[in-house]
Amino acid sequence: MPLAQARAMQPELLVAQAQPAADQAALETLTLWCQWLPPLTAIDGSDGVWVETTGCDHLFGGEDQMAERLLTRLAKAGYSARIAIADTAAIAAAVARSSHRSITLIPPGGQESVLRGLSLASMRLDPETLATLRRLGLVRVDQLLDMPRAPLARRFGQALPDRLDQAMGRLPDPLSFRMAPQAFRASGTLVEPISTAPAIARAQEKLVAELSDTLSRRGHGARQLQVQCMRVDGTLQSLQIGLSNASADLLRLNRLLAERIETLEPGFGIEAFTLSATETAPLDAPANRDWLTPATDPAGLPALLDRLGGRAGIQSLLRLHDGASQFPESEQVYTGCERAQRLEEYSPAGPHGPRPARLLPAPAPLTVTAFWPDGAPKAFRWKRVTLTIRGLIGPERVWSDWWHDPQGGFARDYWVAETVEGERFWLFVAHDGTGPAKGRAVWFLHGVF
């Protein structure tokens, strides 16, 4: 029904904008998450997941206990779900969408009896076929099961009898199984437990060499590394580092890991290590460049950020980033955490006039006491001192997002003013875009050269 009609019937109705792309991404993630149960999972439509559990139920004590455990874990993850287990994927999907029970177990060979009680709408048929069947008074599956297949195929196409045969198990129902992203991992077990920093560093170097070789052969580099250390008491110690750009360089990875060894608590000793590249990127991708990075060493700044993040913590790093405004005081903003470590390609702004060496924290009001015939400032008073202008560069008009301007102007006209004493100031007048109103313009000092 229309939204206005629904709100009239239920004023407290909660409404949210649909996000199909985000829903599909979440379903993809959920499909991969379900692979802790079996290795084969597939997406079913826009709201379902197929799980191939053949040969897995005995690991959980039976199908009922397996379904209960899956339902419990889904509930903890914030999902409400209905589960159906059957011999065929079509029957399981239809029952899960039509049953009011949270878990439905269909015994082996019992799909025909269950299928007869289902509606045709649960069989994922073409909408046009469903509409035609409804006009003919056919709404349940049992009305079609006893009909000859040839007339059904001539009237509704071969898809309808094939769908019924797939539900009965007479025809295969091909599924497009999802594969988890490739994991890059290296692990090793020690002959004797170790607890000193040099010994831990040597053990990590062997894993880094193995992992780096695997990454290089696949053309990938690590963006995040995780080290898991199994202690003799059965507890797990772990550390994680992030890199500004993908790398498989042995020296760089070993140095970053060595600087974090002191965060590990070996206890009575560590007997096993696992090194994983939890996030990777292709090495043939364009290297991230920053305007502070010398052209002869494009990896210098990323390497420095990696070391600073490893020592002080990524949450302690800040860097300037392009702001969402053309007004000078808002052209750059400080960002931290992950944004400080991920270097985006710097694209300088378009051509503009001279910029002062010192920008005031906020534009300072001043009074223009004399004007040239074209409206340019000739003399101004600032901090009780009157200054006479000898030369001017401008005006340079700067447009901006008006909602960020504390002065409420849509545009500014900037002037570089040089006084008779040789000082240079950056002045501007704010206006609505049509030009400053003569005699009523408000002027500001924004910087000093």
C-alpha positions as a printed Julia matrix, in Angstrom:
449×3 Matrix{Float64}:
  0.0     0.0     0.0
  1.17    3.62   -0.31
  3.3     4.88    2.58
  0.88    7.71    3.39
 -1.98    5.21    3.76
  0.13    2.96    5.99
  1.08    5.9     8.22
 -2.55    6.95    8.47
 -3.42    3.47    9.72
 -0.37    3.22   12.01
  1.09    6.62   13.0
  3.94    4.97   14.96
  5.11    3.07   11.88
  8.89    2.98   11.59
 10.09    3.72    8.05
 13.6     3.29    6.66
 15.01    3.8     3.19
 15.63    0.57    1.29
 19.3    -0.22    0.64
 19.34   -3.16   -1.82
 23.1    -3.0    -2.37
 23.84   -3.06    1.36
 21.33   -5.89    1.88
 22.98   -7.94   -0.87
 26.43   -7.33    0.63
 25.17   -8.4     4.06
 23.65  -11.55    2.55
 26.98  -12.35    0.88
 28.73  -11.96    4.23
 26.15  -14.14    5.98
 26.53  -16.82    3.3
 30.27  -16.99    3.9
 29.77  -16.89    7.68
 27.58  -20.0     7.48
 30.55  -21.98    6.2
 31.55  -22.79    9.77
 28.79  -25.42    9.54
 29.62  -27.02    6.12
 32.03  -25.87    3.42
 29.27  -25.37    0.81
 26.82  -22.46    1.01
 24.88  -20.53   -1.63
 22.6   -17.5    -1.83
 18.87  -18.12   -2.31
 17.11  -15.08   -3.73
 17.37  -11.86   -1.75
 16.72  -13.22    1.73
 17.86  -16.83    1.93
 20.95  -18.99    2.32
 21.3   -22.6     1.19
 23.54  -24.75    3.38
 24.62  -28.2     2.16
 24.68  -30.16    5.44
 25.03  -33.67    4.04
 27.39  -35.59    6.31
 27.62  -32.78    8.9
 24.72  -33.48   11.26
 26.52  -36.22   13.22
 29.16  -33.66   14.26
 26.51  -31.78   16.22
 24.51  -34.69   17.6
 21.83  -34.82   14.91
 19.92  -32.53   12.57
 17.73  -31.06   15.31
 20.68  -30.06   17.49
 22.55  -28.75   14.45
 19.57  -26.55   13.51
 19.18  -25.32   17.11
 22.85  -24.34   17.25
 22.62  -22.5    13.92
 19.47  -20.67   15.02
 21.1   -19.66   18.32
 24.19  -18.26   16.62
 22.05  -16.36   14.11
 20.04  -14.85   16.96
 23.24  -13.73   18.7
 24.32  -12.09   15.44
 21.02  -10.15   15.32
 19.15  -12.21   12.72
 15.69  -13.71   13.0
 15.51  -16.81   10.84
 13.51  -19.89    9.92
 15.33  -23.12    9.14
 14.15  -26.07    7.1
 16.15  -29.26    6.44
 15.09  -31.48    3.54
 16.44  -33.81    0.89
 16.13  -31.17   -1.86
 17.01  -27.48   -1.9
 13.68  -26.47   -3.45
 11.64  -28.12   -0.68
 13.83  -26.6     2.05
 13.51  -23.11    0.56
  9.73  -23.4     0.13
  9.12  -24.71    3.67
 11.42  -22.13    5.27
  9.44  -19.31    3.64
  5.95  -20.71    4.22
  6.18  -22.37    7.65
  5.51  -20.48   10.88
  7.87  -22.74   12.85
 11.45  -21.66   13.49
 12.82  -25.13   12.67
 11.24  -27.7    10.35
 12.82  -31.13    9.79
 11.5   -33.05    6.78
 12.26  -36.79    7.08
 14.15  -38.51    4.25
 11.81  -39.37    1.39
  9.01  -37.25    2.83
  9.22  -34.4     0.38
  6.1   -35.43   -1.61
  3.77  -35.31    1.38
  5.17  -31.94    2.42
  5.07  -30.61   -1.12
  1.34  -31.35   -1.47
  0.55  -29.0     1.4
  2.49  -26.02    0.04
  1.18  -23.09   -1.97
  2.5   -22.47   -5.47
  3.75  -19.03   -4.36
  6.42  -20.72   -2.22
  7.95  -22.51   -5.22
  9.75  -19.42   -6.63
  7.92  -19.55   -9.94
  7.8   -16.77  -12.5
  5.32  -14.04  -11.43
  3.48  -14.23  -14.76
  3.09  -18.0   -14.42
  1.78  -17.6   -10.88
 -0.76  -15.0   -12.01
 -1.99  -17.28  -14.78
 -2.29  -20.25  -12.41
 -4.21  -18.12   -9.93
 -6.7   -17.03  -12.59
 -7.29  -20.71  -13.37
 -7.94  -21.45   -9.69
 -4.66  -23.33   -9.16
 -3.07  -22.13   -5.91
 -1.68  -25.29   -4.29
  1.04  -27.69   -5.4
 -1.12  -30.82   -4.97
 -3.39  -29.51   -7.73
 -0.51  -29.87  -10.2
  1.28  -32.99   -8.98
 -1.29  -35.38  -10.42
 -1.57  -33.58  -13.77
  0.25  -34.88  -16.88
  3.57  -33.12  -17.44
  3.17  -32.59  -21.22
  0.05  -30.32  -21.05
  1.65  -28.31  -18.23
  4.78  -27.73  -20.28
  2.78  -26.67  -23.37
  0.62  -24.24  -21.38
  3.13  -22.77  -18.9
  6.53  -23.68  -20.3
  9.03  -26.34  -19.24
 10.12  -24.34  -16.14
  6.98  -25.31  -14.17
  7.23  -29.12  -14.44
 11.02  -28.91  -14.01
 10.54  -26.98  -10.78
  8.19  -29.64   -9.47
 10.61  -32.41  -10.43
 13.48  -30.59   -8.72
 11.44  -30.35   -5.53
 10.69  -34.07   -5.74
 14.35  -34.89   -6.32
 13.84  -36.23   -9.84
 15.95  -33.47  -11.43
 19.14  -31.85  -10.11
 18.86  -28.35   -8.69
 22.18  -26.62   -9.5
 23.42  -24.18   -6.88
 26.05  -21.46   -7.2
 28.19  -22.04   -4.12
 30.15  -19.16   -2.64
 33.85  -19.47   -1.93
 35.46  -17.71    1.0
 38.2   -15.18    0.16
 41.6   -16.73   -0.18
 43.47  -16.78    3.12
 47.22  -16.23    3.29
 48.55  -17.94    6.37
 51.74  -19.51    7.7
 52.02  -21.51   10.92
 54.62  -23.47   12.79
 55.11  -25.5    15.98
 58.27  -25.23   18.07
 60.24  -28.14   19.47
 60.53  -26.37   22.84
 58.62  -23.39   24.24
 60.29  -19.98   23.93
 59.81  -16.82   25.95
 62.57  -14.34   25.03
 62.19  -11.52   22.51
 65.09  -12.65   20.25
 63.72  -16.19   20.05
 60.22  -14.91   19.25
 61.7   -12.63   16.55
 63.54  -15.56   14.91
 60.37  -17.67   14.92
 58.41  -14.84   13.35
 61.05  -14.29   10.67
 60.6   -17.85    9.4
 56.83  -17.36    9.13
 57.25  -13.97    7.46
 59.56  -15.53    4.86
 57.0   -18.25    4.09
 54.08  -15.83    3.98
 55.98  -13.3     1.87
 56.88  -15.98   -0.67
 53.23  -17.08   -0.93
 52.02  -13.49   -1.33
 54.64  -12.69   -3.97
 53.8   -15.78   -6.03
 50.12  -14.79   -6.01
 50.9   -11.14   -6.8
 49.47   -9.88   -3.5
 50.76   -7.8    -0.62
 49.66   -7.64    3.01
 47.61   -4.69    4.29
 47.02   -6.2     7.73
 48.97   -8.87    9.58
 47.89  -10.86   12.61
 50.18  -12.99   14.77
 48.64  -15.6    17.09
 50.85  -17.26   19.7
 49.73  -20.39   21.51
 51.21  -20.6    25.02
 51.92  -23.8    26.91
 49.04  -23.07   29.3
 46.58  -23.18   26.36
 45.9   -19.43   26.19
 46.27  -17.37   23.05
 48.28  -14.18   22.62
 47.85  -12.09   19.49
 49.02   -8.85   17.92
 47.92   -7.06   14.77
 49.59   -4.44   12.59
 48.38   -2.46    9.62
 50.25   -1.17    6.59
 49.62    1.98    4.57
 49.99    0.13    1.27
 50.21   -3.49    0.25
 53.65   -4.97    0.8
 55.37   -8.35    0.71
 58.8    -6.95    1.57
 60.6    -9.15    4.11
 62.57   -6.32    5.74
 59.55   -4.1     6.18
 57.27   -6.8     7.61
 59.95   -8.15    9.97
 60.75   -4.69   11.28
 57.09   -3.86   11.97
 56.5    -7.15   13.79
 59.73   -6.86   15.79
 58.65   -3.5    17.19
 55.49   -5.08   18.63
 57.07   -8.16   20.26
 57.18   -6.38   23.6
 53.36   -6.35   23.69
 53.26  -10.17   23.87
 53.08  -11.95   27.24
 54.85  -15.31   26.73
 54.06  -16.59   30.24
 55.73  -19.98   30.71
 56.55  -20.11   26.98
 55.09  -20.05   23.48
 54.93  -23.32   21.58
 53.16  -22.43   18.3
 52.78  -19.42   15.99
 50.32  -18.51   13.24
 50.9   -15.52   10.96
 47.94  -14.43    8.81
 47.48  -11.7     6.23
 43.93  -10.74    7.2
 43.72   -8.09    4.48
 45.59   -8.08    1.18
 45.7    -6.11   -2.06
 47.23   -6.76   -5.49
 50.84   -5.66   -5.76
 50.37   -4.51   -9.33
 47.9    -1.84   -8.19
 49.15    1.77   -8.49
 51.21    2.66   -5.45
 49.58    5.19   -3.13
 51.34    8.53   -3.41
 51.18   11.55   -1.14
 52.21   15.11   -1.86
 54.69   14.97    1.03
 56.41   11.87   -0.42
 59.59   12.55   -2.43
 59.32   11.3    -5.98
 62.49    9.23   -5.53
 61.03    7.28   -2.6
 57.27    6.76   -3.0
 57.18    4.24   -0.14
 58.92    6.49    2.4
 55.87    8.05    4.03
 53.82    4.81    4.17
 56.74    3.05    5.84
 57.08    5.89    8.35
 53.37    5.78    9.15
 53.57    2.01    9.65
 56.34    2.4    12.22
 54.65    5.32   14.02
 51.37    3.42   14.12
 53.13    0.35   15.5
 54.82    2.31   18.26
 52.36    5.03   19.29
 49.19    3.35   18.03
 47.21    4.28   14.95
 44.69    6.12   17.14
 47.43    8.64   18.02
 48.13    9.64   14.41
 46.54   12.57   12.63
 46.98   13.84    9.1
 45.56   16.62    6.96
 42.96   15.65    4.41
 41.01   17.59    1.8
 37.93   19.19    3.32
 34.51   19.66    1.76
 34.82   23.42    1.35
 36.66   25.92   -0.83
 36.97   28.49    1.94
 40.65   28.48    3.0
 40.03   27.78    6.69
 38.07   24.63    5.76
 40.07   23.36    2.76
 41.87   20.84    4.97
 40.76   18.93    8.05
 42.51   16.57   10.44
 41.57   12.91   10.26
 42.83   10.09   12.42
 42.72    6.34   13.06
 42.43    4.27    9.87
 42.15    7.38    7.65
 45.6     8.51    8.8
 47.19    5.25    7.72
 45.43    4.84    4.37
 47.01    7.28    1.94
 44.68    8.41   -0.81
 45.91    9.84   -4.07
 46.36   13.59   -3.55
 44.72   15.73   -6.19
 45.62   19.4    -5.78
 42.88   21.96   -6.12
 42.46   24.03   -9.23
 44.59   27.1    -9.96
 44.27   29.88   -7.43
 46.01   33.07   -6.41
 48.82   33.53   -3.86
 48.29   32.0    -0.44
 49.72   33.48    2.79
 52.36   31.75    4.88
 50.27   32.34    8.02
 46.51   31.81    8.02
 44.61   33.24   10.99
 42.48   30.7    12.95
 39.42   32.8    12.08
 38.97   35.84    9.83
 39.51   39.06   11.83
 37.16   41.97   11.11
 38.76   45.23    9.97
 37.63   48.64    8.73
 38.46   49.87    5.22
 38.8    53.66    5.46
 39.46   54.46    1.78
 38.73   52.87   -1.59
 40.08   53.11   -5.09
 37.57   54.09   -7.8
 37.09   50.42   -8.79
 36.12   49.48   -5.23
 39.47   48.03   -4.2
 40.7    48.88   -0.68
 43.14   51.81   -0.41
 43.6    52.04    3.36
 42.34   50.02    6.34
 42.43   50.04   10.12
 43.34   46.91   12.09
 44.18   46.72   15.8
 43.93   50.53   16.12
 46.56   51.0    13.41
 45.76   52.6    10.05
 47.69   51.11    7.11
 47.96   52.56    3.62
 47.99   50.14    0.68
 50.64   50.66   -2.0
 49.86   47.72   -4.29
 47.12   45.13   -4.8
 46.72   41.7    -6.41
 43.13   40.62   -7.02
 40.32   40.24   -6.65
 40.12   36.42   -6.47
 36.56   35.26   -6.01
 36.1    32.13   -3.91
 32.73   30.38   -3.82
 31.85   28.01   -1.03
 29.14   25.98    0.62
 27.24   28.73    2.36
 26.16   26.51    5.29
 29.8    26.31    6.48
 30.51   30.03    6.31
 30.37   31.6     9.82
 29.84   35.02    8.21
 26.85   33.86    6.2
 28.28   34.83    2.79
 28.01   32.91   -0.44
 31.24   34.27   -1.94
 34.4    36.12   -0.99
 36.64   38.49   -2.95
 40.24   38.11   -1.8
 42.98   40.75   -2.21
 46.71   40.58   -1.59
 47.47   44.03   -0.18
 51.01   45.42    0.22
 51.35   48.46    2.5
 53.79   51.34    2.16
 55.81   49.74    4.98
 56.32   46.59    2.84
 53.96   44.28    4.78
 51.59   42.02    2.87
 48.11   41.09    4.1
 45.39   38.84    2.76
 42.04   40.65    2.85
 38.59   39.66    1.72
 35.07   41.0     1.57
 32.08   38.66    1.94
 28.98   39.13   -0.2
 26.12   37.23   -1.83
 27.86   36.65   -5.17
 26.7    39.81   -6.96
 29.53   41.92   -5.53
 30.03   43.89   -2.31
 27.51   46.58   -1.55
 29.31   49.93   -1.65
 29.54   51.56    1.74
 28.05   48.54    3.53
 30.61   45.82    2.74
 32.18   43.89    5.63
 35.94   43.32    5.32
 38.18   40.8     7.05
 41.87   40.02    7.46
 42.53   36.34    6.86
 46.31   35.9     6.58
 49.75   37.45    6.63
 52.46   36.83    4.01
